[in-house]
Amino acid sequence: MPTATVYLTVKDIEQILSMLFQYIHELLMFMIVKIAGVALIMLRAIYVGLIVIGIIVWALSSKPARGSRLIKGGIVLCIVTEILYTLFFTVLF
């Protein structure tokens, strides 16, 4: 039974490796974008929650300083999150 012999040249191996690395790069970029999107959704929910809880505590508590600290923390988290989001996607794309 005759068998066929396949010879790979250096150029063929370079092309295969190049395609493999391109695929890995695209996969990693896809994963990074998805993870960043999920993190953004979570951080937005957290800072909105902090601000809402801060407003409620500030309005209903006998110690409004606690509520104002939650509000300030939510605002700081909001600013940091949106700046990092803008920088992250500006650098990637």
PyMOL Python script that loads the backbone (N, CA, C, O; Angstrom):
from pymol import cmd

cmd.read_pdbstr("""\
ATOM      1  N   MET A   1       0.836  -1.172   0.000  1.00  0.00           N
ATOM      2  CA  MET A   1       0.000   0.000   0.000  1.00  0.00           C
ATOM      3  C   MET A   1       0.891   1.250   0.000  1.00  0.00           C
ATOM      4  O   MET A   1       1.626   1.479   0.961  1.00  0.00           O
ATOM      5  N   PRO A   2       0.836   2.042  -1.044  1.00  0.00           N
ATOM      6  CA  PRO A   2       1.703   3.218  -1.115  1.00  0.00           C
ATOM      7  C   PRO A   2       1.210   4.322  -0.169  1.00  0.00           C
ATOM      8  O   PRO A   2       0.009   4.513   0.019  1.00  0.00           O
ATOM      9  N   THR A   3       2.142   5.018   0.400  1.00  0.00           N
ATOM     10  CA  THR A   3       1.800   6.152   1.262  1.00  0.00           C
ATOM     11  C   THR A   3       2.354   7.417   0.643  1.00  0.00           C
ATOM     12  O   THR A   3       3.405   7.413   0.002  1.00  0.00           O
ATOM     13  N   ALA A   4       1.628   8.489   0.849  1.00  0.00           N
ATOM     14  CA  ALA A   4       2.064   9.776   0.311  1.00  0.00           C
ATOM     15  C   ALA A   4       2.915  10.486   1.355  1.00  0.00           C
ATOM     16  O   ALA A   4       2.582  10.507   2.540  1.00  0.00           O
ATOM     17  N   THR A   5       3.976  11.043   0.911  1.00  0.00           N
ATOM     18  CA  THR A   5       4.855  11.781   1.805  1.00  0.00           C
ATOM     19  C   THR A   5       4.574  13.268   1.631  1.00  0.00           C
ATOM     20  O   THR A   5       4.533  13.779   0.512  1.00  0.00           O
ATOM     21  N   VAL A   6       4.382  13.948   2.750  1.00  0.00           N
ATOM     22  CA  VAL A   6       4.111  15.387   2.715  1.00  0.00           C
ATOM     23  C   VAL A   6       5.336  16.104   3.264  1.00  0.00           C
ATOM     24  O   VAL A   6       5.802  15.828   4.369  1.00  0.00           O
ATOM     25  N   TYR A   7       5.833  17.017   2.474  1.00  0.00           N
ATOM     26  CA  TYR A   7       6.990  17.794   2.900  1.00  0.00           C
ATOM     27  C   TYR A   7       6.532  19.214   3.216  1.00  0.00           C
ATOM     28  O   TYR A   7       5.850  19.856   2.418  1.00  0.00           O
ATOM     29  N   LEU A   8       6.916  19.683   4.386  1.00  0.00           N
ATOM     30  CA  LEU A   8       6.620  21.062   4.763  1.00  0.00           C
ATOM     31  C   LEU A   8       7.892  21.884   4.640  1.00  0.00           C
ATOM     32  O   LEU A   8       8.953  21.510   5.140  1.00  0.00           O
ATOM     33  N   THR A   9       7.756  22.989   3.976  1.00  0.00           N
ATOM     34  CA  THR A   9       8.901  23.884   3.875  1.00  0.00           C
ATOM     35  C   THR A   9       8.875  24.860   5.050  1.00  0.00           C
ATOM     36  O   THR A   9       7.892  24.949   5.785  1.00  0.00           O
ATOM     37  N   VAL A  10       9.949  25.568   5.202  1.00  0.00           N
ATOM     38  CA  VAL A  10      10.031  26.572   6.268  1.00  0.00           C
ATOM     39  C   VAL A  10       8.955  27.636   6.061  1.00  0.00           C
ATOM     40  O   VAL A  10       8.376  28.137   7.025  1.00  0.00           O
ATOM     41  N   LYS A  11       8.695  27.975   4.814  1.00  0.00           N
ATOM     42  CA  LYS A  11       7.673  28.976   4.509  1.00  0.00           C
ATOM     43  C   LYS A  11       6.293  28.477   4.939  1.00  0.00           C
ATOM     44  O   LYS A  11       5.496  29.249   5.472  1.00  0.00           O
ATOM     45  N   ASP A  12       6.007  27.202   4.713  1.00  0.00           N
ATOM     46  CA  ASP A  12       4.726  26.635   5.136  1.00  0.00           C
ATOM     47  C   ASP A  12       4.583  26.674   6.659  1.00  0.00           C
ATOM     48  O   ASP A  12       3.524  27.022   7.181  1.00  0.00           O
ATOM     49  N   ILE A  13       5.641  26.321   7.356  1.00  0.00           N
ATOM     50  CA  ILE A  13       5.607  26.331   8.822  1.00  0.00           C
ATOM     51  C   ILE A  13       5.434  27.758   9.339  1.00  0.00           C
ATOM     52  O   ILE A  13       4.690  27.988  10.292  1.00  0.00           O
ATOM     53  N   GLU A  14       6.115  28.713   8.716  1.00  0.00           N
ATOM     54  CA  GLU A  14       5.962  30.115   9.114  1.00  0.00           C
ATOM     55  C   GLU A  14       4.528  30.584   8.905  1.00  0.00           C
ATOM     56  O   GLU A  14       3.981  31.304   9.740  1.00  0.00           O
ATOM     57  N   GLN A  15       3.920  30.178   7.798  1.00  0.00           N
ATOM     58  CA  GLN A  15       2.544  30.570   7.512  1.00  0.00           C
ATOM     59  C   GLN A  15       1.589  29.952   8.531  1.00  0.00           C
ATOM     60  O   GLN A  15       0.678  30.626   9.012  1.00  0.00           O
ATOM     61  N   ILE A  16       1.789  28.691   8.859  1.00  0.00           N
ATOM     62  CA  ILE A  16       0.935  28.020   9.847  1.00  0.00           C
ATOM     63  C   ILE A  16       1.072  28.694  11.210  1.00  0.00           C
ATOM     64  O   ILE A  16       0.070  28.955  11.875  1.00  0.00           O
ATOM     65  N   LEU A  17       2.297  28.975  11.625  1.00  0.00           N
ATOM     66  CA  LEU A  17       2.517  29.634  12.915  1.00  0.00           C
ATOM     67  C   LEU A  17       1.939  31.046  12.927  1.00  0.00           C
ATOM     68  O   LEU A  17       1.385  31.487  13.934  1.00  0.00           O
ATOM     69  N   SER A  18       2.070  31.744  11.818  1.00  0.00           N
ATOM     70  CA  SER A  18       1.513  33.091  11.722  1.00  0.00           C
ATOM     71  C   SER A  18      -0.006  33.061  11.875  1.00  0.00           C
ATOM     72  O   SER A  18      -0.576  33.884  12.592  1.00  0.00           O
ATOM     73  N   MET A  19      -0.657  32.123  11.210  1.00  0.00           N
ATOM     74  CA  MET A  19      -2.113  31.999  11.333  1.00  0.00           C
ATOM     75  C   MET A  19      -2.510  31.616  12.753  1.00  0.00           C
ATOM     76  O   MET A  19      -3.510  32.111  13.272  1.00  0.00           O
ATOM     77  N   LEU A  20      -1.737  30.742  13.381  1.00  0.00           N
ATOM     78  CA  LEU A  20      -2.016  30.332  14.755  1.00  0.00           C
ATOM     79  C   LEU A  20      -1.903  31.518  15.709  1.00  0.00           C
ATOM     80  O   LEU A  20      -2.780  31.726  16.548  1.00  0.00           O
ATOM     81  N   PHE A  21      -0.827  32.296  15.585  1.00  0.00           N
ATOM     82  CA  PHE A  21      -0.647  33.456  16.455  1.00  0.00           C
ATOM     83  C   PHE A  21      -1.712  34.514  16.206  1.00  0.00           C
ATOM     84  O   PHE A  21      -2.145  35.182  17.145  1.00  0.00           O
ATOM     85  N   GLN A  22      -2.141  34.678  14.958  1.00  0.00           N
ATOM     86  CA  GLN A  22      -3.200  35.632  14.644  1.00  0.00           C
ATOM     87  C   GLN A  22      -4.510  35.185  15.290  1.00  0.00           C
ATOM     88  O   GLN A  22      -5.243  36.011  15.835  1.00  0.00           O
ATOM     89  N   TYR A  23      -4.806  33.907  15.235  1.00  0.00           N
ATOM     90  CA  TYR A  23      -6.015  33.375  15.857  1.00  0.00           C
ATOM     91  C   TYR A  23      -5.971  33.569  17.370  1.00  0.00           C
ATOM     92  O   TYR A  23      -6.964  33.977  17.972  1.00  0.00           O
ATOM     93  N   ILE A  24      -4.833  33.280  17.983  1.00  0.00           N
ATOM     94  CA  ILE A  24      -4.695  33.448  19.434  1.00  0.00           C
ATOM     95  C   ILE A  24      -4.857  34.919  19.811  1.00  0.00           C
ATOM     96  O   ILE A  24      -5.504  35.230  20.811  1.00  0.00           O
ATOM     97  N   HIS A  25      -4.283  35.819  19.031  1.00  0.00           N
ATOM     98  CA  HIS A  25      -4.409  37.252  19.290  1.00  0.00           C
ATOM     99  C   HIS A  25      -5.868  37.689  19.216  1.00  0.00           C
ATOM    100  O   HIS A  25      -6.345  38.408  20.095  1.00  0.00           O
ATOM    101  N   GLU A  26      -6.576  37.263  18.181  1.00  0.00           N
ATOM    102  CA  GLU A  26      -7.984  37.630  18.040  1.00  0.00           C
ATOM    103  C   GLU A  26      -8.821  37.068  19.186  1.00  0.00           C
ATOM    104  O   GLU A  26      -9.720  37.742  19.688  1.00  0.00           O
ATOM    105  N   LEU A  27      -8.530  35.851  19.594  1.00  0.00           N
ATOM    106  CA  LEU A  27      -9.249  35.236  20.706  1.00  0.00           C
ATOM    107  C   LEU A  27      -9.005  35.994  22.009  1.00  0.00           C
ATOM    108  O   LEU A  27      -9.942  36.247  22.766  1.00  0.00           O
ATOM    109  N   LEU A  28      -7.757  36.355  22.269  1.00  0.00           N
ATOM    110  CA  LEU A  28      -7.441  37.114  23.480  1.00  0.00           C
ATOM    111  C   LEU A  28      -8.099  38.492  23.472  1.00  0.00           C
ATOM    112  O   LEU A  28      -8.614  38.936  24.498  1.00  0.00           O
ATOM    113  N   MET A  29      -8.087  39.162  22.337  1.00  0.00           N
ATOM    114  CA  MET A  29      -8.740  40.472  22.248  1.00  0.00           C
ATOM    115  C   MET A  29     -10.237  40.342  22.495  1.00  0.00           C
ATOM    116  O   MET A  29     -10.824  41.170  23.192  1.00  0.00           O
ATOM    117  N   PHE A  30     -10.854  39.320  21.937  1.00  0.00           N
ATOM    118  CA  PHE A  30     -12.279  39.082  22.153  1.00  0.00           C
ATOM    119  C   PHE A  30     -12.562  38.871  23.634  1.00  0.00           C
ATOM    120  O   PHE A  30     -13.508  39.439  24.180  1.00  0.00           O
ATOM    121  N   MET A  31     -11.734  38.046  24.285  1.00  0.00           N
ATOM    122  CA  MET A  31     -11.941  37.761  25.705  1.00  0.00           C
ATOM    123  C   MET A  31     -11.734  39.011  26.560  1.00  0.00           C
ATOM    124  O   MET A  31     -12.488  39.243  27.504  1.00  0.00           O
ATOM    125  N   ILE A  32     -10.733  39.808  26.243  1.00  0.00           N
ATOM    126  CA  ILE A  32     -10.470  41.031  27.004  1.00  0.00           C
ATOM    127  C   ILE A  32     -11.631  42.002  26.878  1.00  0.00           C
ATOM    128  O   ILE A  32     -12.043  42.610  27.867  1.00  0.00           O
ATOM    129  N   VAL A  33     -12.161  42.153  25.672  1.00  0.00           N
ATOM    130  CA  VAL A  33     -13.290  43.062  25.467  1.00  0.00           C
ATOM    131  C   VAL A  33     -14.521  42.571  26.223  1.00  0.00           C
ATOM    132  O   VAL A  33     -15.234  43.371  26.829  1.00  0.00           O
ATOM    133  N   LYS A  34     -14.776  41.276  26.193  1.00  0.00           N
ATOM    134  CA  LYS A  34     -15.935  40.733  26.915  1.00  0.00           C
ATOM    135  C   LYS A  34     -15.780  40.906  28.427  1.00  0.00           C
ATOM    136  O   LYS A  34     -16.728  41.295  29.108  1.00  0.00           O
ATOM    137  N   ILE A  35     -14.595  40.619  28.945  1.00  0.00           N
ATOM    138  CA  ILE A  35     -14.356  40.763  30.385  1.00  0.00           C
ATOM    139  C   ILE A  35     -14.472  42.228  30.795  1.00  0.00           C
ATOM    140  O   ILE A  35     -15.040  42.536  31.843  1.00  0.00           O
ATOM    141  N   ALA A  36     -13.939  43.127  29.979  1.00  0.00           N
ATOM    142  CA  ALA A  36     -14.040  44.555  30.286  1.00  0.00           C
ATOM    143  C   ALA A  36     -15.493  45.014  30.253  1.00  0.00           C
ATOM    144  O   ALA A  36     -15.901  45.843  31.068  1.00  0.00           O
ATOM    145  N   GLY A  37     -16.272  44.485  29.323  1.00  0.00           N
ATOM    146  CA  GLY A  37     -17.693  44.835  29.265  1.00  0.00           C
ATOM    147  C   GLY A  37     -18.449  44.380  30.496  1.00  0.00           C
ATOM    148  O   GLY A  37     -19.271  45.121  31.035  1.00  0.00           O
ATOM    149  N   VAL A  38     -18.176  43.172  30.941  1.00  0.00           N
ATOM    150  CA  VAL A  38     -18.830  42.652  32.153  1.00  0.00           C
ATOM    151  C   VAL A  38     -18.396  43.462  33.370  1.00  0.00           C
ATOM    152  O   VAL A  38     -19.220  43.800  34.220  1.00  0.00           O
ATOM    153  N   ALA A  39     -17.109  43.772  33.454  1.00  0.00           N
ATOM    154  CA  ALA A  39     -16.606  44.569  34.578  1.00  0.00           C
ATOM    155  C   ALA A  39     -17.241  45.951  34.586  1.00  0.00           C
ATOM    156  O   ALA A  39     -17.567  46.479  35.649  1.00  0.00           O
ATOM    157  N   LEU A  40     -17.418  46.539  33.412  1.00  0.00           N
ATOM    158  CA  LEU A  40     -18.049  47.854  33.325  1.00  0.00           C
ATOM    159  C   LEU A  40     -19.488  47.805  33.817  1.00  0.00           C
ATOM    160  O   LEU A  40     -19.920  48.681  34.565  1.00  0.00           O
ATOM    161  N   ILE A  41     -20.229  46.790  33.403  1.00  0.00           N
ATOM    162  CA  ILE A  41     -21.618  46.648  33.856  1.00  0.00           C
ATOM    163  C   ILE A  41     -21.667  46.501  35.372  1.00  0.00           C
ATOM    164  O   ILE A  41     -22.503  47.120  36.031  1.00  0.00           O
ATOM    165  N   MET A  42     -20.775  45.685  35.924  1.00  0.00           N
ATOM    166  CA  MET A  42     -20.754  45.476  37.374  1.00  0.00           C
ATOM    167  C   MET A  42     -20.387  46.761  38.113  1.00  0.00           C
ATOM    168  O   MET A  42     -21.023  47.108  39.108  1.00  0.00           O
ATOM    169  N   LEU A  43     -19.372  47.462  37.633  1.00  0.00           N
ATOM    170  CA  LEU A  43     -18.957  48.693  38.301  1.00  0.00           C
ATOM    171  C   LEU A  43     -20.034  49.769  38.216  1.00  0.00           C
ATOM    172  O   LEU A  43     -20.241  50.515  39.173  1.00  0.00           O
ATOM    173  N   ARG A  44     -20.717  49.854  37.086  1.00  0.00           N
ATOM    174  CA  ARG A  44     -21.811  50.827  36.980  1.00  0.00           C
ATOM    175  C   ARG A  44     -22.929  50.499  37.959  1.00  0.00           C
ATOM    176  O   ARG A  44     -23.487  51.399  38.586  1.00  0.00           O
ATOM    177  N   ALA A  45     -23.258  49.233  38.094  1.00  0.00           N
ATOM    178  CA  ALA A  45     -24.291  48.842  39.057  1.00  0.00           C
ATOM    179  C   ALA A  45     -23.849  49.173  40.482  1.00  0.00           C
ATOM    180  O   ALA A  45     -24.658  49.615  41.298  1.00  0.00           O
ATOM    181  N   ILE A  46     -22.582  48.961  40.776  1.00  0.00           N
ATOM    182  CA  ILE A  46     -22.076  49.239  42.125  1.00  0.00           C
ATOM    183  C   ILE A  46     -22.126  50.730  42.427  1.00  0.00           C
ATOM    184  O   ILE A  46     -22.597  51.123  43.495  1.00  0.00           O
ATOM    185  N   TYR A  47     -21.644  51.579  41.499  1.00  0.00           N
ATOM    186  CA  TYR A  47     -21.640  53.001  41.843  1.00  0.00           C
ATOM    187  C   TYR A  47     -23.040  53.605  41.854  1.00  0.00           C
ATOM    188  O   TYR A  47     -23.306  54.526  42.626  1.00  0.00           O
ATOM    189  N   VAL A  48     -23.928  53.106  41.018  1.00  0.00           N
ATOM    190  CA  VAL A  48     -25.318  53.576  41.096  1.00  0.00           C
ATOM    191  C   VAL A  48     -25.934  53.142  42.421  1.00  0.00           C
ATOM    192  O   VAL A  48     -26.633  53.920  43.070  1.00  0.00           O
ATOM    193  N   GLY A  49     -25.673  51.906  42.819  1.00  0.00           N
ATOM    194  CA  GLY A  49     -26.178  51.416  44.102  1.00  0.00           C
ATOM    195  C   GLY A  49     -25.644  52.222  45.271  1.00  0.00           C
ATOM    196  O   GLY A  49     -26.393  52.559  46.189  1.00  0.00           O
ATOM    197  N   LEU A  50     -24.350  52.536  45.247  1.00  0.00           N
ATOM    198  CA  LEU A  50     -23.767  53.349  46.315  1.00  0.00           C
ATOM    199  C   LEU A  50     -24.433  54.718  46.401  1.00  0.00           C
ATOM    200  O   LEU A  50     -24.746  55.194  47.493  1.00  0.00           O
ATOM    201  N   ILE A  51     -24.645  55.337  45.270  1.00  0.00           N
ATOM    202  CA  ILE A  51     -25.253  56.667  45.266  1.00  0.00           C
ATOM    203  C   ILE A  51     -26.693  56.599  45.763  1.00  0.00           C
ATOM    204  O   ILE A  51     -27.107  57.430  46.571  1.00  0.00           O
ATOM    205  N   VAL A  52     -27.455  55.623  45.293  1.00  0.00           N
ATOM    206  CA  VAL A  52     -28.854  55.493  45.720  1.00  0.00           C
ATOM    207  C   VAL A  52     -28.938  55.203  47.218  1.00  0.00           C
ATOM    208  O   VAL A  52     -29.720  55.832  47.931  1.00  0.00           O
ATOM    209  N   ILE A  53     -28.142  54.260  47.688  1.00  0.00           N
ATOM    210  CA  ILE A  53     -28.151  53.946  49.122  1.00  0.00           C
ATOM    211  C   ILE A  53     -27.681  55.159  49.923  1.00  0.00           C
ATOM    212  O   ILE A  53     -28.218  55.440  50.994  1.00  0.00           O
ATOM    213  N   GLY A  54     -26.694  55.870  49.414  1.00  0.00           N
ATOM    214  CA  GLY A  54     -26.223  57.080  50.082  1.00  0.00           C
ATOM    215  C   GLY A  54     -27.302  58.133  50.197  1.00  0.00           C
ATOM    216  O   GLY A  54     -27.429  58.781  51.236  1.00  0.00           O
ATOM    217  N   ILE A  55     -28.081  58.315  49.145  1.00  0.00           N
ATOM    218  CA  ILE A  55     -29.179  59.290  49.184  1.00  0.00           C
ATOM    219  C   ILE A  55     -30.225  58.872  50.210  1.00  0.00           C
ATOM    220  O   ILE A  55     -30.724  59.698  50.973  1.00  0.00           O
ATOM    221  N   ILE A  56     -30.551  57.586  50.221  1.00  0.00           N
ATOM    222  CA  ILE A  56     -31.545  57.095  51.185  1.00  0.00           C
ATOM    223  C   ILE A  56     -31.038  57.268  52.613  1.00  0.00           C
ATOM    224  O   ILE A  56     -31.769  57.753  53.477  1.00  0.00           O
ATOM    225  N   VAL A  57     -29.797  56.875  52.865  1.00  0.00           N
ATOM    226  CA  VAL A  57     -29.229  57.015  54.216  1.00  0.00           C
ATOM    227  C   VAL A  57     -29.133  58.486  54.599  1.00  0.00           C
ATOM    228  O   VAL A  57     -29.436  58.849  55.735  1.00  0.00           O
ATOM    229  N   TRP A  58     -28.720  59.324  53.678  1.00  0.00           N
ATOM    230  CA  TRP A  58     -28.603  60.757  53.948  1.00  0.00           C
ATOM    231  C   TRP A  58     -29.960  61.365  54.288  1.00  0.00           C
ATOM    232  O   TRP A  58     -30.066  62.195  55.191  1.00  0.00           O
ATOM    233  N   ALA A  59     -30.998  60.946  53.559  1.00  0.00           N
ATOM    234  CA  ALA A  59     -32.324  61.532  53.772  1.00  0.00           C
ATOM    235  C   ALA A  59     -33.008  60.994  55.025  1.00  0.00           C
ATOM    236  O   ALA A  59     -33.739  61.732  55.686  1.00  0.00           O
ATOM    237  N   LEU A  60     -32.788  59.736  55.362  1.00  0.00           N
ATOM    238  CA  LEU A  60     -33.562  59.113  56.435  1.00  0.00           C
ATOM    239  C   LEU A  60     -32.791  58.901  57.733  1.00  0.00           C
ATOM    240  O   LEU A  60     -33.396  58.580  58.755  1.00  0.00           O
ATOM    241  N   SER A  61     -31.502  59.069  57.716  1.00  0.00           N
ATOM    242  CA  SER A  61     -30.704  58.738  58.890  1.00  0.00           C
ATOM    243  C   SER A  61     -30.559  59.935  59.821  1.00  0.00           C
ATOM    244  O   SER A  61     -30.688  61.091  59.419  1.00  0.00           O
ATOM    245  N   SER A  62     -30.285  59.610  61.081  1.00  0.00           N
ATOM    246  CA  SER A  62     -29.997  60.679  62.033  1.00  0.00           C
ATOM    247  C   SER A  62     -28.556  61.166  61.872  1.00  0.00           C
ATOM    248  O   SER A  62     -28.189  62.215  62.401  1.00  0.00           O
ATOM    249  N   LYS A  63     -27.741  60.398  61.139  1.00  0.00           N
ATOM    250  CA  LYS A  63     -26.353  60.783  60.852  1.00  0.00           C
ATOM    251  C   LYS A  63     -26.166  60.877  59.331  1.00  0.00           C
ATOM    252  O   LYS A  63     -25.742  59.914  58.693  1.00  0.00           O
ATOM    253  N   PRO A  64     -26.480  62.020  58.770  1.00  0.00           N
ATOM    254  CA  PRO A  64     -26.392  62.150  57.305  1.00  0.00           C
ATOM    255  C   PRO A  64     -24.962  62.101  56.765  1.00  0.00           C
ATOM    256  O   PRO A  64     -24.767  61.984  55.556  1.00  0.00           O
ATOM    257  N   ALA A  65     -23.964  62.189  57.643  1.00  0.00           N
ATOM    258  CA  ALA A  65     -22.574  62.134  57.164  1.00  0.00           C
ATOM    259  C   ALA A  65     -22.267  60.781  56.528  1.00  0.00           C
ATOM    260  O   ALA A  65     -21.497  60.707  55.571  1.00  0.00           O
ATOM    261  N   ARG A  66     -22.861  59.718  57.049  1.00  0.00           N
ATOM    262  CA  ARG A  66     -22.652  58.390  56.456  1.00  0.00           C
ATOM    263  C   ARG A  66     -23.186  58.346  55.027  1.00  0.00           C
ATOM    264  O   ARG A  66     -22.538  57.824  54.120  1.00  0.00           O
ATOM    265  N   GLY A  67     -24.364  58.896  54.850  1.00  0.00           N
ATOM    266  CA  GLY A  67     -24.950  58.931  53.509  1.00  0.00           C
ATOM    267  C   GLY A  67     -24.130  59.765  52.550  1.00  0.00           C
ATOM    268  O   GLY A  67     -23.945  59.392  51.392  1.00  0.00           O
ATOM    269  N   SER A  68     -23.636  60.902  53.036  1.00  0.00           N
ATOM    270  CA  SER A  68     -22.843  61.751  52.139  1.00  0.00           C
ATOM    271  C   SER A  68     -21.527  61.076  51.766  1.00  0.00           C
ATOM    272  O   SER A  68     -21.027  61.278  50.659  1.00  0.00           O
ATOM    273  N   ARG A  69     -20.954  60.275  52.673  1.00  0.00           N
ATOM    274  CA  ARG A  69     -19.733  59.528  52.332  1.00  0.00           C
ATOM    275  C   ARG A  69     -20.019  58.477  51.261  1.00  0.00           C
ATOM    276  O   ARG A  69     -19.210  58.271  50.357  1.00  0.00           O
ATOM    277  N   LEU A  70     -21.172  57.813  51.366  1.00  0.00           N
ATOM    278  CA  LEU A  70     -21.539  56.840  50.331  1.00  0.00           C
ATOM    279  C   LEU A  70     -21.742  57.527  48.982  1.00  0.00           C
ATOM    280  O   LEU A  70     -21.331  57.011  47.942  1.00  0.00           O
ATOM    281  N   ILE A  71     -22.376  58.686  49.015  1.00  0.00           N
ATOM    282  CA  ILE A  71     -22.605  59.434  47.770  1.00  0.00           C
ATOM    283  C   ILE A  71     -21.268  59.852  47.161  1.00  0.00           C
ATOM    284  O   ILE A  71     -21.048  59.684  45.962  1.00  0.00           O
ATOM    285  N   LYS A  72     -20.382  60.395  47.987  1.00  0.00           N
ATOM    286  CA  LYS A  72     -19.066  60.815  47.484  1.00  0.00           C
ATOM    287  C   LYS A  72     -18.281  59.616  46.943  1.00  0.00           C
ATOM    288  O   LYS A  72     -17.641  59.715  45.897  1.00  0.00           O
ATOM    289  N   GLY A  73     -18.329  58.497  47.647  1.00  0.00           N
ATOM    290  CA  GLY A  73     -17.646  57.295  47.174  1.00  0.00           C
ATOM    291  C   GLY A  73     -18.206  56.803  45.847  1.00  0.00           C
ATOM    292  O   GLY A  73     -17.454  56.387  44.965  1.00  0.00           O
ATOM    293  N   GLY A  74     -19.531  56.852  45.707  1.00  0.00           N
ATOM    294  CA  GLY A  74     -20.158  56.457  44.448  1.00  0.00           C
ATOM    295  C   GLY A  74     -19.766  57.371  43.300  1.00  0.00           C
ATOM    296  O   GLY A  74     -19.544  56.915  42.179  1.00  0.00           O
ATOM    297  N   ILE A  75     -19.682  58.667  43.588  1.00  0.00           N
ATOM    298  CA  ILE A  75     -19.295  59.626  42.549  1.00  0.00           C
ATOM    299  C   ILE A  75     -17.837  59.417  42.139  1.00  0.00           C
ATOM    300  O   ILE A  75     -17.512  59.455  40.953  1.00  0.00           O
ATOM    301  N   VAL A  76     -16.962  59.196  43.118  1.00  0.00           N
ATOM    302  CA  VAL A  76     -15.548  58.939  42.798  1.00  0.00           C
ATOM    303  C   VAL A  76     -15.420  57.662  41.968  1.00  0.00           C
ATOM    304  O   VAL A  76     -14.697  57.635  40.972  1.00  0.00           O
ATOM    305  N   LEU A  77     -16.123  56.607  42.379  1.00  0.00           N
ATOM    306  CA  LEU A  77     -16.088  55.353  41.624  1.00  0.00           C
ATOM    307  C   LEU A  77     -16.626  55.555  40.210  1.00  0.00           C
ATOM    308  O   LEU A  77     -16.105  54.976  39.257  1.00  0.00           O
ATOM    309  N   CYS A  78     -17.654  56.364  40.075  1.00  0.00           N
ATOM    310  CA  CYS A  78     -18.224  56.675  38.759  1.00  0.00           C
ATOM    311  C   CYS A  78     -17.187  57.356  37.869  1.00  0.00           C
ATOM    312  O   CYS A  78     -16.991  56.962  36.720  1.00  0.00           O
ATOM    313  N   ILE A  79     -16.533  58.366  38.401  1.00  0.00           N
ATOM    314  CA  ILE A  79     -15.545  59.108  37.614  1.00  0.00           C
ATOM    315  C   ILE A  79     -14.383  58.203  37.210  1.00  0.00           C
ATOM    316  O   ILE A  79     -13.976  58.190  36.048  1.00  0.00           O
ATOM    317  N   VAL A  80     -13.853  57.452  38.165  1.00  0.00           N
ATOM    318  CA  VAL A  80     -12.720  56.562  37.876  1.00  0.00           C
ATOM    319  C   VAL A  80     -13.114  55.496  36.856  1.00  0.00           C
ATOM    320  O   VAL A  80     -12.360  55.216  35.924  1.00  0.00           O
ATOM    321  N   THR A  81     -14.289  54.904  37.031  1.00  0.00           N
ATOM    322  CA  THR A  81     -14.749  53.863  36.111  1.00  0.00           C
ATOM    323  C   THR A  81     -14.882  54.388  34.691  1.00  0.00           C
ATOM    324  O   THR A  81     -14.405  53.757  33.747  1.00  0.00           O
ATOM    325  N   GLU A  82     -15.522  55.526  34.533  1.00  0.00           N
ATOM    326  CA  GLU A  82     -15.757  56.049  33.187  1.00  0.00           C
ATOM    327  C   GLU A  82     -14.461  56.527  32.533  1.00  0.00           C
ATOM    328  O   GLU A  82     -14.296  56.387  31.321  1.00  0.00           O
ATOM    329  N   ILE A  83     -13.543  57.086  33.316  1.00  0.00           N
ATOM    330  CA  ILE A  83     -12.253  57.497  32.748  1.00  0.00           C
ATOM    331  C   ILE A  83     -11.461  56.270  32.304  1.00  0.00           C
ATOM    332  O   ILE A  83     -10.919  56.248  31.199  1.00  0.00           O
ATOM    333  N   LEU A  84     -11.392  55.246  33.164  1.00  0.00           N
ATOM    334  CA  LEU A  84     -10.665  54.030  32.791  1.00  0.00           C
ATOM    335  C   LEU A  84     -11.310  53.338  31.595  1.00  0.00           C
ATOM    336  O   LEU A  84     -10.608  52.817  30.728  1.00  0.00           O
ATOM    337  N   TYR A  85     -12.632  53.329  31.541  1.00  0.00           N
ATOM    338  CA  TYR A  85     -13.338  52.728  30.403  1.00  0.00           C
ATOM    339  C   TYR A  85     -12.974  53.453  29.108  1.00  0.00           C
ATOM    340  O   TYR A  85     -12.680  52.820  28.094  1.00  0.00           O
ATOM    341  N   THR A  86     -12.996  54.787  29.154  1.00  0.00           N
ATOM    342  CA  THR A  86     -12.667  55.567  27.962  1.00  0.00           C
ATOM    343  C   THR A  86     -11.219  55.332  27.537  1.00  0.00           C
ATOM    344  O   THR A  86     -10.943  55.131  26.354  1.00  0.00           O
ATOM    345  N   LEU A  87     -10.303  55.358  28.491  1.00  0.00           N
ATOM    346  CA  LEU A  87      -8.893  55.126  28.163  1.00  0.00           C
ATOM    347  C   LEU A  87      -8.665  53.718  27.633  1.00  0.00           C
ATOM    348  O   LEU A  87      -7.923  53.528  26.669  1.00  0.00           O
ATOM    349  N   PHE A  88      -9.294  52.738  28.252  1.00  0.00           N
ATOM    350  CA  PHE A  88      -9.116  51.344  27.859  1.00  0.00           C
ATOM    351  C   PHE A  88      -9.555  51.114  26.419  1.00  0.00           C
ATOM    352  O   PHE A  88      -8.820  50.512  25.636  1.00  0.00           O
ATOM    353  N   PHE A  89     -10.741  51.588  26.065  1.00  0.00           N
ATOM    354  CA  PHE A  89     -11.230  51.333  24.718  1.00  0.00           C
ATOM    355  C   PHE A  89     -10.615  52.270  23.690  1.00  0.00           C
ATOM    356  O   PHE A  89     -10.628  51.963  22.498  1.00  0.00           O
ATOM    357  N   THR A  90     -10.079  53.402  24.121  1.00  0.00           N
ATOM    358  CA  THR A  90      -9.351  54.261  23.196  1.00  0.00           C
ATOM    359  C   THR A  90      -8.017  53.620  22.828  1.00  0.00           C
ATOM    360  O   THR A  90      -7.592  53.678  21.674  1.00  0.00           O
ATOM    361  N   VAL A  91      -7.363  53.013  23.805  1.00  0.00           N
ATOM    362  CA  VAL A  91      -6.074  52.364  23.550  1.00  0.00           C
ATOM    363  C   VAL A  91      -6.260  51.104  22.712  1.00  0.00           C
ATOM    364  O   VAL A  91      -5.476  50.845  21.798  1.00  0.00           O
ATOM    365  N   LEU A  92      -7.299  50.315  23.020  1.00  0.00           N
ATOM    366  CA  LEU A  92      -7.501  49.060  22.290  1.00  0.00           C
ATOM    367  C   LEU A  92      -7.957  49.274  20.858  1.00  0.00           C
ATOM    368  O   LEU A  92      -7.582  48.516  19.963  1.00  0.00           O
ATOM    369  N   PHE A  93      -8.762  50.303  20.638  1.00  0.00           N
ATOM    370  CA  PHE A  93      -9.322  50.473  19.293  1.00  0.00           C
ATOM    371  C   PHE A  93      -8.922  51.801  18.750  1.00  0.00           C
ATOM    372  O   PHE A  93      -9.290  52.144  17.627  1.00  0.00           O
TER     373      PHE A  93
END
""", "prot")
cmd.dss("prot")
cmd.show_as("cartoon", "prot")
cmd.util.cbc("prot")
cmd.orient("prot")
